[in-house]
Amino acid sequence: MLSLITPLMQIIEWPMRALQRILGPRKLAWVFLLPNLFLFGFFTFLPVILNFFYATTGSDHILLEDRPYVGMRNFDELMNCTSYLDPNSCQIDLFWRAVHNTLWFIVLQVGFMVFFSMTTALILNRKIRARGFFRAVFFFPVLLSPVVVALVWKWILQDQGALNAVLDHFGLQTVNWMLSPTWAFAWSVFISVWFHMGFYTLILLAGLQSIPRDVYEAAAMDAASPWRVFRKITLPLLMPTMVVVLVLSLIKGVQTFDEVYAFTGGGPGSATTLVIQFIYQNGFAGAPRLFGLASAASILVAIVLIALTAVQLWITRRNANG
């Protein structure tokens, strides 16, 4: 095998040496980066550029040459509201219902996510029996497909599902969880937290393990209470990791689509319709397909995500600089 590889490497070595003499060692790195940059640009930057073209054109035709230029009309339709707090006063009321649902979803999901992830990480960081097993159990849902997670919970919560069967067995009143707007939204938040919590627990656990043990030993010598140790030592030293978890969970919350869509389809009504589902329905699933409206909504979401990322970078650099 080696006898075949060696001549091949010698054949490759000759043009690479020639390129190094022509370009120099520094510029030679671009020769290795260009294939990846080409693929990245073709599948990332090109769609982004096309998205701006679609956002400023109209009709339901997919070819740009068949789409008339409409300027900022799609953005004007999305932002045309008497009161942004009342979706009924908006021209595209479903978009603002989706925005309101997404905001509430983010507040609840991120809040519970950070709380339970922190609690779980603190417990798993202690010397408990079968600690490795419990770490694997909490991380296991992250390995599953979002659609699989949604369908399993849908089977549990449907009218004739496992949860109602348990309630009926104990003589309790069953609930049609999927047809109640409040319950459907609450379960969507719960499923998302259950599904993603293991990932953020792992990040926080790594942050906890990076805290020097001698700090805790000094606190134990001073007879500091557990709450005081957490408030004065653990939380301040864990704050950079907490910022990463907070921003990542915020970005993920804005992007939430698959598990909620597979679980409720956005219903009942529009109770669990999120912004990404609005984009999907208008751009791919609806009739007619409003590519311009969907592209404009996706650009607004992208602006929010860029802002969140900028905040994360600013806070990270600020913490790094002291």
Secondary structure, 3 states (H helix, E strand, C coil): CHHHHHHHHHHHHHHHHHHHHHHCHHHHHHHHHHHHHHHHHHHHHHHHHHHHHHHCECCCCCCHHHCCECCCHHHHHHHCECCCCCHHHECCHHHHHHHHHHHHHHHHHHHHHHHHHHHHHHHHCCCCCCHHHHHHHHHHHHHCCHHHHHHHHHHHHCCCCHHHHHHHHCCCCCCCHHHCHHHHHHHHHHHHHHHHHHHHHHHHHHHHHCCCHHHHHHHHHCCCCHHHHHHHHHHHHHHHHHHHHHHHHHHHHHHCCHHHHHHHCCCCCCCCCCHHHHHHHHHHHCCCCCHHHHHHHHHHHHHHHHHHHHHHHHHHHHHHCC
